Amino acid sequence: MCKPSPGVRYQIRVRGHLDQRLLHWLNEARVVNQPNGEAVLTTTIADQTELYSILIKMRDLGLPLIALHAQTETEDTP
């Protein structure tokens, strides 16, 4: 299993819209609430420990995870 290098940008898609006040819980992620009722969070995560910490917080907040994607340097954020 490959461990991502430090500073990997992730896109996390969840069901439901997010209030901007939750962002301090989620690594100050950039959030875009979509018209289809989903939210897309984009953030840079240092390592696997930080990634799992964010995923656990999302679980604790009751946010249903739809997708998790590590972006390459050539991919643009939404």
PDB file of N, CA, C and O in Angstrom:
ATOM      1  N   MET A   1       0.840  -1.169   0.000  1.00  0.00           N
ATOM      2  CA  MET A   1       0.000   0.000   0.000  1.00  0.00           C
ATOM      3  C   MET A   1       0.889   1.237   0.000  1.00  0.00           C
ATOM      4  O   MET A   1       1.791   1.357   0.829  1.00  0.00           O
ATOM      5  N   CYS A   2       0.635   2.162  -0.933  1.00  0.00           N
ATOM      6  CA  CYS A   2       1.424   3.384  -1.054  1.00  0.00           C
ATOM      7  C   CYS A   2       0.940   4.432  -0.066  1.00  0.00           C
ATOM      8  O   CYS A   2      -0.260   4.639   0.116  1.00  0.00           O
ATOM      9  N   LYS A   3       1.888   5.075   0.555  1.00  0.00           N
ATOM     10  CA  LYS A   3       1.567   6.189   1.441  1.00  0.00           C
ATOM     11  C   LYS A   3       1.759   7.468   0.633  1.00  0.00           C
ATOM     12  O   LYS A   3       2.822   7.680   0.049  1.00  0.00           O
ATOM     13  N   PRO A   4       0.704   8.349   0.596  1.00  0.00           N
ATOM     14  CA  PRO A   4       0.869   9.573  -0.186  1.00  0.00           C
ATOM     15  C   PRO A   4       1.965  10.462   0.400  1.00  0.00           C
ATOM     16  O   PRO A   4       2.213  10.457   1.606  1.00  0.00           O
ATOM     17  N   SER A   5       2.606  11.213  -0.469  1.00  0.00           N
ATOM     18  CA  SER A   5       3.641  12.128  -0.007  1.00  0.00           C
ATOM     19  C   SER A   5       2.996  13.277   0.761  1.00  0.00           C
ATOM     20  O   SER A   5       1.812  13.555   0.576  1.00  0.00           O
ATOM     21  N   PRO A   6       3.770  13.952   1.628  1.00  0.00           N
ATOM     22  CA  PRO A   6       3.223  15.063   2.404  1.00  0.00           C
ATOM     23  C   PRO A   6       2.639  16.138   1.494  1.00  0.00           C
ATOM     24  O   PRO A   6       3.171  16.426   0.422  1.00  0.00           O
ATOM     25  N   GLY A   7       1.551  16.712   1.940  1.00  0.00           N
ATOM     26  CA  GLY A   7       0.957  17.801   1.188  1.00  0.00           C
ATOM     27  C   GLY A   7       0.093  17.360   0.028  1.00  0.00           C
ATOM     28  O   GLY A   7       0.008  18.076  -0.969  1.00  0.00           O
ATOM     29  N   VAL A   8      -0.543  16.225   0.118  1.00  0.00           N
ATOM     30  CA  VAL A   8      -1.422  15.753  -0.954  1.00  0.00           C
ATOM     31  C   VAL A   8      -2.763  16.482  -0.853  1.00  0.00           C
ATOM     32  O   VAL A   8      -3.344  16.584   0.228  1.00  0.00           O
ATOM     33  N   ARG A   9      -3.243  16.984  -1.979  1.00  0.00           N
ATOM     34  CA  ARG A   9      -4.545  17.649  -2.016  1.00  0.00           C
ATOM     35  C   ARG A   9      -5.616  16.579  -2.237  1.00  0.00           C
ATOM     36  O   ARG A   9      -5.522  15.755  -3.146  1.00  0.00           O
ATOM     37  N   TYR A  10      -6.634  16.620  -1.378  1.00  0.00           N
ATOM     38  CA  TYR A  10      -7.741  15.673  -1.460  1.00  0.00           C
ATOM     39  C   TYR A  10      -9.033  16.391  -1.759  1.00  0.00           C
ATOM     40  O   TYR A  10      -9.241  17.539  -1.366  1.00  0.00           O
ATOM     41  N   GLN A  11      -9.899  15.684  -2.469  1.00  0.00           N
ATOM     42  CA  GLN A  11     -11.270  16.126  -2.681  1.00  0.00           C
ATOM     43  C   GLN A  11     -12.153  15.084  -1.996  1.00  0.00           C
ATOM     44  O   GLN A  11     -12.068  13.891  -2.287  1.00  0.00           O
ATOM     45  N   ILE A  12     -12.995  15.555  -1.087  1.00  0.00           N
ATOM     46  CA  ILE A  12     -13.873  14.676  -0.327  1.00  0.00           C
ATOM     47  C   ILE A  12     -15.313  15.098  -0.604  1.00  0.00           C
ATOM     48  O   ILE A  12     -15.677  16.260  -0.422  1.00  0.00           O
ATOM     49  N   ARG A  13     -16.121  14.144  -1.045  1.00  0.00           N
ATOM     50  CA  ARG A  13     -17.520  14.432  -1.375  1.00  0.00           C
ATOM     51  C   ARG A  13     -18.404  13.764  -0.324  1.00  0.00           C
ATOM     52  O   ARG A  13     -18.253  12.577  -0.035  1.00  0.00           O
ATOM     53  N   VAL A  14     -19.341  14.549   0.251  1.00  0.00           N
ATOM     54  CA  VAL A  14     -20.256  14.037   1.269  1.00  0.00           C
ATOM     55  C   VAL A  14     -21.693  14.382   0.894  1.00  0.00           C
ATOM     56  O   VAL A  14     -21.945  15.309   0.125  1.00  0.00           O
ATOM     57  N   ARG A  15     -22.623  13.623   1.449  1.00  0.00           N
ATOM     58  CA  ARG A  15     -24.045  13.888   1.245  1.00  0.00           C
ATOM     59  C   ARG A  15     -24.467  14.976   2.229  1.00  0.00           C
ATOM     60  O   ARG A  15     -24.165  14.894   3.420  1.00  0.00           O
ATOM     61  N   GLY A  16     -25.153  15.974   1.736  1.00  0.00           N
ATOM     62  CA  GLY A  16     -25.642  17.078   2.562  1.00  0.00           C
ATOM     63  C   GLY A  16     -24.784  18.317   2.392  1.00  0.00           C
ATOM     64  O   GLY A  16     -23.619  18.247   2.003  1.00  0.00           O
ATOM     65  N   HIS A  17     -25.391  19.448   2.694  1.00  0.00           N
ATOM     66  CA  HIS A  17     -24.661  20.709   2.629  1.00  0.00           C
ATOM     67  C   HIS A  17     -24.002  20.994   3.963  1.00  0.00           C
ATOM     68  O   HIS A  17     -24.517  20.609   5.012  1.00  0.00           O
ATOM     69  N   LEU A  18     -22.862  21.667   3.923  1.00  0.00           N
ATOM     70  CA  LEU A  18     -22.096  21.967   5.132  1.00  0.00           C
ATOM     71  C   LEU A  18     -22.146  23.450   5.458  1.00  0.00           C
ATOM     72  O   LEU A  18     -22.089  24.305   4.574  1.00  0.00           O
ATOM     73  N   ASP A  19     -22.252  23.726   6.729  1.00  0.00           N
ATOM     74  CA  ASP A  19     -22.182  25.084   7.246  1.00  0.00           C
ATOM     75  C   ASP A  19     -20.715  25.479   7.337  1.00  0.00           C
ATOM     76  O   ASP A  19     -19.882  24.666   7.737  1.00  0.00           O
ATOM     77  N   GLN A  20     -20.392  26.692   6.978  1.00  0.00           N
ATOM     78  CA  GLN A  20     -19.010  27.166   7.010  1.00  0.00           C
ATOM     79  C   GLN A  20     -18.402  27.081   8.414  1.00  0.00           C
ATOM     80  O   GLN A  20     -17.181  27.002   8.551  1.00  0.00           O
ATOM     81  N   ARG A  21     -19.237  27.097   9.455  1.00  0.00           N
ATOM     82  CA  ARG A  21     -18.730  27.027  10.835  1.00  0.00           C
ATOM     83  C   ARG A  21     -18.085  25.684  11.160  1.00  0.00           C
ATOM     84  O   ARG A  21     -17.338  25.585  12.134  1.00  0.00           O
ATOM     85  N   LEU A  22     -18.358  24.646  10.365  1.00  0.00           N
ATOM     86  CA  LEU A  22     -17.768  23.331  10.611  1.00  0.00           C
ATOM     87  C   LEU A  22     -16.341  23.211  10.078  1.00  0.00           C
ATOM     88  O   LEU A  22     -15.635  22.256  10.402  1.00  0.00           O
ATOM     89  N   LEU A  23     -15.924  24.157   9.278  1.00  0.00           N
ATOM     90  CA  LEU A  23     -14.648  24.004   8.579  1.00  0.00           C
ATOM     91  C   LEU A  23     -13.442  23.937   9.504  1.00  0.00           C
ATOM     92  O   LEU A  23     -12.450  23.298   9.153  1.00  0.00           O
ATOM     93  N   HIS A  24     -13.487  24.571  10.674  1.00  0.00           N
ATOM     94  CA  HIS A  24     -12.361  24.473  11.598  1.00  0.00           C
ATOM     95  C   HIS A  24     -12.186  23.035  12.096  1.00  0.00           C
ATOM     96  O   HIS A  24     -11.095  22.649  12.516  1.00  0.00           O
ATOM     97  N   TRP A  25     -13.250  22.253  12.047  1.00  0.00           N
ATOM     98  CA  TRP A  25     -13.178  20.836  12.419  1.00  0.00           C
ATOM     99  C   TRP A  25     -12.556  19.999  11.313  1.00  0.00           C
ATOM    100  O   TRP A  25     -12.046  18.906  11.558  1.00  0.00           O
ATOM    101  N   LEU A  26     -12.602  20.519  10.106  1.00  0.00           N
ATOM    102  CA  LEU A  26     -12.222  19.726   8.944  1.00  0.00           C
ATOM    103  C   LEU A  26     -10.991  20.297   8.242  1.00  0.00           C
ATOM    104  O   LEU A  26     -10.975  20.419   7.018  1.00  0.00           O
ATOM    105  N   ASN A  27      -9.975  20.644   9.005  1.00  0.00           N
ATOM    106  CA  ASN A  27      -8.695  21.069   8.449  1.00  0.00           C
ATOM    107  C   ASN A  27      -8.825  22.327   7.586  1.00  0.00           C
ATOM    108  O   ASN A  27      -8.075  22.504   6.626  1.00  0.00           O
ATOM    109  N   GLU A  28      -9.782  23.203   7.933  1.00  0.00           N
ATOM    110  CA  GLU A  28     -10.000  24.442   7.177  1.00  0.00           C
ATOM    111  C   GLU A  28     -10.182  24.168   5.683  1.00  0.00           C
ATOM    112  O   GLU A  28      -9.676  24.905   4.837  1.00  0.00           O
ATOM    113  N   ALA A  29     -10.903  23.114   5.383  1.00  0.00           N
ATOM    114  CA  ALA A  29     -11.145  22.725   3.993  1.00  0.00           C
ATOM    115  C   ALA A  29     -11.964  23.782   3.266  1.00  0.00           C
ATOM    116  O   ALA A  29     -12.775  24.486   3.867  1.00  0.00           O
ATOM    117  N   ARG A  30     -11.738  23.877   1.974  1.00  0.00           N
ATOM    118  CA  ARG A  30     -12.590  24.705   1.117  1.00  0.00           C
ATOM    119  C   ARG A  30     -13.808  23.856   0.800  1.00  0.00           C
ATOM    120  O   ARG A  30     -13.672  22.702   0.391  1.00  0.00           O
ATOM    121  N   VAL A  31     -14.993  24.413   0.984  1.00  0.00           N
ATOM    122  CA  VAL A  31     -16.208  23.638   0.735  1.00  0.00           C
ATOM    123  C   VAL A  31     -17.060  24.331  -0.308  1.00  0.00           C
ATOM    124  O   VAL A  31     -17.215  25.552  -0.305  1.00  0.00           O
ATOM    125  N   VAL A  32     -17.612  23.513  -1.207  1.00  0.00           N
ATOM    126  CA  VAL A  32     -18.552  23.997  -2.209  1.00  0.00           C
ATOM    127  C   VAL A  32     -19.794  23.127  -2.096  1.00  0.00           C
ATOM    128  O   VAL A  32     -19.758  21.932  -2.389  1.00  0.00           O
ATOM    129  N   ASN A  33     -20.905  23.744  -1.665  1.00  0.00           N
ATOM    130  CA  ASN A  33     -22.173  23.027  -1.604  1.00  0.00           C
ATOM    131  C   ASN A  33     -22.760  22.957  -3.009  1.00  0.00           C
ATOM    132  O   ASN A  33     -22.914  23.977  -3.680  1.00  0.00           O
ATOM    133  N   GLN A  34     -23.081  21.757  -3.441  1.00  0.00           N
ATOM    134  CA  GLN A  34     -23.559  21.504  -4.794  1.00  0.00           C
ATOM    135  C   GLN A  34     -25.094  21.558  -4.854  1.00  0.00           C
ATOM    136  O   GLN A  34     -25.757  21.289  -3.852  1.00  0.00           O
ATOM    137  N   PRO A  35     -25.660  21.899  -6.008  1.00  0.00           N
ATOM    138  CA  PRO A  35     -27.117  21.941  -6.140  1.00  0.00           C
ATOM    139  C   PRO A  35     -27.791  20.577  -5.929  1.00  0.00           C
ATOM    140  O   PRO A  35     -28.982  20.518  -5.622  1.00  0.00           O
ATOM    141  N   ASN A  36     -27.039  19.490  -6.092  1.00  0.00           N
ATOM    142  CA  ASN A  36     -27.615  18.146  -5.940  1.00  0.00           C
ATOM    143  C   ASN A  36     -27.671  17.681  -4.483  1.00  0.00           C
ATOM    144  O   ASN A  36     -27.986  16.522  -4.214  1.00  0.00           O
ATOM    145  N   GLY A  37     -27.367  18.584  -3.539  1.00  0.00           N
ATOM    146  CA  GLY A  37     -27.444  18.224  -2.129  1.00  0.00           C
ATOM    147  C   GLY A  37     -26.169  17.623  -1.563  1.00  0.00           C
ATOM    148  O   GLY A  37     -26.165  17.137  -0.432  1.00  0.00           O
ATOM    149  N   GLU A  38     -25.094  17.649  -2.327  1.00  0.00           N
ATOM    150  CA  GLU A  38     -23.803  17.159  -1.849  1.00  0.00           C
ATOM    151  C   GLU A  38     -22.884  18.340  -1.572  1.00  0.00           C
ATOM    152  O   GLU A  38     -23.131  19.457  -2.026  1.00  0.00           O
ATOM    153  N   ALA A  39     -21.826  18.074  -0.823  1.00  0.00           N
ATOM    154  CA  ALA A  39     -20.792  19.080  -0.572  1.00  0.00           C
ATOM    155  C   ALA A  39     -19.455  18.491  -0.991  1.00  0.00           C
ATOM    156  O   ALA A  39     -19.187  17.310  -0.768  1.00  0.00           O
ATOM    157  N   VAL A  40     -18.620  19.320  -1.598  1.00  0.00           N
ATOM    158  CA  VAL A  40     -17.282  18.913  -2.008  1.00  0.00           C
ATOM    159  C   VAL A  40     -16.280  19.713  -1.185  1.00  0.00           C
ATOM    160  O   VAL A  40     -16.254  20.943  -1.238  1.00  0.00           O
ATOM    161  N   LEU A  41     -15.458  18.997  -0.426  1.00  0.00           N
ATOM    162  CA  LEU A  41     -14.417  19.616   0.387  1.00  0.00           C
ATOM    163  C   LEU A  41     -13.088  19.401  -0.309  1.00  0.00           C
ATOM    164  O   LEU A  41     -12.800  18.301  -0.779  1.00  0.00           O
ATOM    165  N   THR A  42     -12.278  20.442  -0.376  1.00  0.00           N
ATOM    166  CA  THR A  42     -10.944  20.334  -0.944  1.00  0.00           C
ATOM    167  C   THR A  42      -9.961  20.834   0.094  1.00  0.00           C
ATOM    168  O   THR A  42     -10.107  21.937   0.620  1.00  0.00           O
ATOM    169  N   THR A  43      -8.964  20.027   0.386  1.00  0.00           N
ATOM    170  CA  THR A  43      -7.985  20.389   1.401  1.00  0.00           C
ATOM    171  C   THR A  43      -6.662  19.677   1.148  1.00  0.00           C
ATOM    172  O   THR A  43      -6.622  18.630   0.501  1.00  0.00           O
ATOM    173  N   THR A  44      -5.595  20.246   1.658  1.00  0.00           N
ATOM    174  CA  THR A  44      -4.284  19.607   1.590  1.00  0.00           C
ATOM    175  C   THR A  44      -4.043  18.904   2.917  1.00  0.00           C
ATOM    176  O   THR A  44      -4.186  19.493   3.988  1.00  0.00           O
ATOM    177  N   ILE A  45      -3.676  17.632   2.823  1.00  0.00           N
ATOM    178  CA  ILE A  45      -3.497  16.793   4.003  1.00  0.00           C
ATOM    179  C   ILE A  45      -2.064  16.289   4.023  1.00  0.00           C
ATOM    180  O   ILE A  45      -1.548  15.797   3.020  1.00  0.00           O
ATOM    181  N   ALA A  46      -1.428  16.422   5.187  1.00  0.00           N
ATOM    182  CA  ALA A  46      -0.002  16.125   5.307  1.00  0.00           C
ATOM    183  C   ALA A  46       0.325  14.639   5.218  1.00  0.00           C
ATOM    184  O   ALA A  46       1.316  14.256   4.597  1.00  0.00           O
ATOM    185  N   ASP A  47      -0.520  13.788   5.846  1.00  0.00           N
ATOM    186  CA  ASP A  47      -0.181  12.369   5.897  1.00  0.00           C
ATOM    187  C   ASP A  47      -1.442  11.540   6.175  1.00  0.00           C
ATOM    188  O   ASP A  47      -2.532  12.085   6.347  1.00  0.00           O
ATOM    189  N   GLN A  48      -1.273  10.228   6.215  1.00  0.00           N
ATOM    190  CA  GLN A  48      -2.396   9.321   6.430  1.00  0.00           C
ATOM    191  C   GLN A  48      -3.048   9.525   7.801  1.00  0.00           C
ATOM    192  O   GLN A  48      -4.262   9.373   7.934  1.00  0.00           O
ATOM    193  N   THR A  49      -2.271   9.860   8.796  1.00  0.00           N
ATOM    194  CA  THR A  49      -2.818  10.093  10.136  1.00  0.00           C
ATOM    195  C   THR A  49      -3.793  11.260  10.111  1.00  0.00           C
ATOM    196  O   THR A  49      -4.880  11.178  10.682  1.00  0.00           O
ATOM    197  N   GLU A  50      -3.410  12.340   9.453  1.00  0.00           N
ATOM    198  CA  GLU A  50      -4.292  13.511   9.345  1.00  0.00           C
ATOM    199  C   GLU A  50      -5.531  13.179   8.526  1.00  0.00           C
ATOM    200  O   GLU A  50      -6.628  13.622   8.865  1.00  0.00           O
ATOM    201  N   LEU A  51      -5.377  12.406   7.454  1.00  0.00           N
ATOM    202  CA  LEU A  51      -6.517  12.001   6.640  1.00  0.00           C
ATOM    203  C   LEU A  51      -7.526  11.214   7.469  1.00  0.00           C
ATOM    204  O   LEU A  51      -8.720  11.515   7.446  1.00  0.00           O
ATOM    205  N   TYR A  52      -7.054  10.214   8.196  1.00  0.00           N
ATOM    206  CA  TYR A  52      -7.964   9.413   9.013  1.00  0.00           C
ATOM    207  C   TYR A  52      -8.604  10.250  10.117  1.00  0.00           C
ATOM    208  O   TYR A  52      -9.763  10.022  10.464  1.00  0.00           O
ATOM    209  N   SER A  53      -7.883  11.200  10.668  1.00  0.00           N
ATOM    210  CA  SER A  53      -8.436  12.088  11.687  1.00  0.00           C
ATOM    211  C   SER A  53      -9.623  12.880  11.131  1.00  0.00           C
ATOM    212  O   SER A  53     -10.652  13.020  11.792  1.00  0.00           O
ATOM    213  N   ILE A  54      -9.467  13.392   9.917  1.00  0.00           N
ATOM    214  CA  ILE A  54     -10.559  14.140   9.278  1.00  0.00           C
ATOM    215  C   ILE A  54     -11.736  13.221   8.987  1.00  0.00           C
ATOM    216  O   ILE A  54     -12.886  13.599   9.209  1.00  0.00           O
ATOM    217  N   LEU A  55     -11.460  12.019   8.494  1.00  0.00           N
ATOM    218  CA  LEU A  55     -12.545  11.074   8.205  1.00  0.00           C
ATOM    219  C   LEU A  55     -13.299  10.687   9.475  1.00  0.00           C
ATOM    220  O   LEU A  55     -14.520  10.537   9.443  1.00  0.00           O
ATOM    221  N   ILE A  56     -12.601  10.526  10.574  1.00  0.00           N
ATOM    222  CA  ILE A  56     -13.256  10.214  11.848  1.00  0.00           C
ATOM    223  C   ILE A  56     -14.130  11.379  12.301  1.00  0.00           C
ATOM    224  O   ILE A  56     -15.243  11.162  12.782  1.00  0.00           O
ATOM    225  N   LYS A  57     -13.647  12.606  12.156  1.00  0.00           N
ATOM    226  CA  LYS A  57     -14.454  13.775  12.497  1.00  0.00           C
ATOM    227  C   LYS A  57     -15.713  13.841  11.644  1.00  0.00           C
ATOM    228  O   LYS A  57     -16.791  14.163  12.143  1.00  0.00           O
ATOM    229  N   MET A  58     -15.575  13.533  10.351  1.00  0.00           N
ATOM    230  CA  MET A  58     -16.734  13.539   9.460  1.00  0.00           C
ATOM    231  C   MET A  58     -17.743  12.480   9.901  1.00  0.00           C
ATOM    232  O   MET A  58     -18.949  12.727   9.900  1.00  0.00           O
ATOM    233  N   ARG A  59     -17.255  11.319  10.271  1.00  0.00           N
ATOM    234  CA  ARG A  59     -18.135  10.267  10.774  1.00  0.00           C
ATOM    235  C   ARG A  59     -18.855  10.729  12.033  1.00  0.00           C
ATOM    236  O   ARG A  59     -20.061  10.530  12.171  1.00  0.00           O
ATOM    237  N   ASP A  60     -18.116  11.346  12.948  1.00  0.00           N
ATOM    238  CA  ASP A  60     -18.691  11.824  14.197  1.00  0.00           C
ATOM    239  C   ASP A  60     -19.737  12.913  13.967  1.00  0.00           C
ATOM    240  O   ASP A  60     -20.679  13.042  14.749  1.00  0.00           O
ATOM    241  N   LEU A  61     -19.578  13.694  12.901  1.00  0.00           N
ATOM    242  CA  LEU A  61     -20.558  14.718  12.553  1.00  0.00           C
ATOM    243  C   LEU A  61     -21.753  14.141  11.801  1.00  0.00           C
ATOM    244  O   LEU A  61     -22.717  14.852  11.517  1.00  0.00           O
ATOM    245  N   GLY A  62     -21.686  12.849  11.478  1.00  0.00           N
ATOM    246  CA  GLY A  62     -22.787  12.192  10.768  1.00  0.00           C
ATOM    247  C   GLY A  62     -22.843  12.521   9.285  1.00  0.00           C
ATOM    248  O   GLY A  62     -23.919  12.502   8.687  1.00  0.00           O
ATOM    249  N   LEU A  63     -21.690  12.823   8.683  1.00  0.00           N
ATOM    250  CA  LEU A  63     -21.629  13.163   7.264  1.00  0.00           C
ATOM    251  C   LEU A  63     -21.410  11.900   6.435  1.00  0.00           C
ATOM    252  O   LEU A  63     -20.346  11.287   6.525  1.00  0.00           O
ATOM    253  N   PRO A  64     -22.391  11.500   5.631  1.00  0.00           N
ATOM    254  CA  PRO A  64     -22.210  10.307   4.798  1.00  0.00           C
ATOM    255  C   PRO A  64     -21.166  10.547   3.701  1.00  0.00           C
ATOM    256  O   PRO A  64     -21.331  11.439   2.868  1.00  0.00           O
ATOM    257  N   LEU A  65     -20.106   9.758   3.705  1.00  0.00           N
ATOM    258  CA  LEU A  65     -19.032   9.863   2.724  1.00  0.00           C
ATOM    259  C   LEU A  65     -19.481   9.258   1.400  1.00  0.00           C
ATOM    260  O   LEU A  65     -19.963   8.127   1.353  1.00  0.00           O
ATOM    261  N   ILE A  66     -19.317  10.024   0.329  1.00  0.00           N
ATOM    262  CA  ILE A  66     -19.657   9.538  -1.009  1.00  0.00           C
ATOM    263  C   ILE A  66     -18.392   9.146  -1.767  1.00  0.00           C
ATOM    264  O   ILE A  66     -18.338   8.092  -2.400  1.00  0.00           O
ATOM    265  N   ALA A  67     -17.367  10.014  -1.695  1.00  0.00           N
ATOM    266  CA  ALA A  67     -16.135   9.733  -2.439  1.00  0.00           C
ATOM    267  C   ALA A  67     -14.954  10.451  -1.801  1.00  0.00           C
ATOM    268  O   ALA A  67     -15.106  11.493  -1.163  1.00  0.00           O
ATOM    269  N   LEU A  68     -13.774   9.867  -1.987  1.00  0.00           N
ATOM    270  CA  LEU A  68     -12.515  10.437  -1.538  1.00  0.00           C
ATOM    271  C   LEU A  68     -11.544  10.289  -2.695  1.00  0.00           C
ATOM    272  O   LEU A  68     -11.370   9.197  -3.236  1.00  0.00           O
ATOM    273  N   HIS A  69     -10.907  11.404  -3.075  1.00  0.00           N
ATOM    274  CA  HIS A  69     -10.045  11.373  -4.243  1.00  0.00           C
ATOM    275  C   HIS A  69      -8.777  12.181  -3.971  1.00  0.00           C
ATOM    276  O   HIS A  69      -8.853  13.363  -3.636  1.00  0.00           O
ATOM    277  N   ALA A  70      -7.632  11.556  -4.111  1.00  0.00           N
ATOM    278  CA  ALA A  70      -6.360  12.266  -4.032  1.00  0.00           C
ATOM    279  C   ALA A  70      -6.081  12.864  -5.405  1.00  0.00           C
ATOM    280  O   ALA A  70      -5.996  12.143  -6.399  1.00  0.00           O
ATOM    281  N   GLN A  71      -5.941  14.173  -5.452  1.00  0.00           N
ATOM    282  CA  GLN A  71      -5.745  14.850  -6.728  1.00  0.00           C
ATOM    283  C   GLN A  71      -4.273  14.870  -7.115  1.00  0.00           C
ATOM    284  O   GLN A  71      -3.389  14.985  -6.267  1.00  0.00           O
ATOM    285  N   THR A  72      -4.035  14.757  -8.404  1.00  0.00           N
ATOM    286  CA  THR A  72      -2.678  14.878  -8.918  1.00  0.00           C
ATOM    287  C   THR A  72      -2.390  16.355  -9.161  1.00  0.00           C
ATOM    288  O   THR A  72      -3.302  17.182  -9.139  1.00  0.00           O
ATOM    289  N   GLU A  73      -1.139  16.679  -9.390  1.00  0.00           N
ATOM    290  CA  GLU A  73      -0.756  18.064  -9.613  1.00  0.00           C
ATOM    291  C   GLU A  73      -1.414  18.662 -10.854  1.00  0.00           C
ATOM    292  O   GLU A  73      -1.555  19.882 -10.945  1.00  0.00           O
ATOM    293  N   THR A  74      -1.813  17.839 -11.799  1.00  0.00           N
ATOM    294  CA  THR A  74      -2.395  18.342 -13.040  1.00  0.00           C
ATOM    295  C   THR A  74      -3.902  18.518 -12.962  1.00  0.00           C
ATOM    296  O   THR A  74      -4.500  19.105 -13.864  1.00  0.00           O
ATOM    297  N   GLU A  75      -4.528  18.018 -11.897  1.00  0.00           N
ATOM    298  CA  GLU A  75      -5.976  18.149 -11.766  1.00  0.00           C
ATOM    299  C   GLU A  75      -6.333  19.485 -11.128  1.00  0.00           C
ATOM    300  O   GLU A  75      -5.649  19.950 -10.217  1.00  0.00           O
ATOM    301  N   ASP A  76      -7.408  20.098 -11.614  1.00  0.00           N
ATOM    302  CA  ASP A  76      -7.893  21.346 -11.044  1.00  0.00           C
ATOM    303  C   ASP A  76      -8.931  21.055  -9.986  1.00  0.00           C
ATOM    304  O   ASP A  76      -9.594  20.019 -10.023  1.00  0.00           O
ATOM    305  N   THR A  77      -9.073  21.981  -9.030  1.00  0.00           N
ATOM    306  CA  THR A  77     -10.114  21.871  -8.023  1.00  0.00           C
ATOM    307  C   THR A  77     -11.405  22.442  -8.590  1.00  0.00           C
ATOM    308  O   THR A  77     -11.371  23.286  -9.486  1.00  0.00           O
ATOM    309  N   PRO A  78     -12.571  21.975  -8.061  1.00  0.00           N
ATOM    310  CA  PRO A  78     -13.850  22.455  -8.606  1.00  0.00           C
ATOM    311  C   PRO A  78     -14.090  23.903  -8.285  1.00  0.00           C
ATOM    312  O   PRO A  78     -15.118  24.459  -8.671  1.00  0.00           O
TER     313      PRO A  78
END
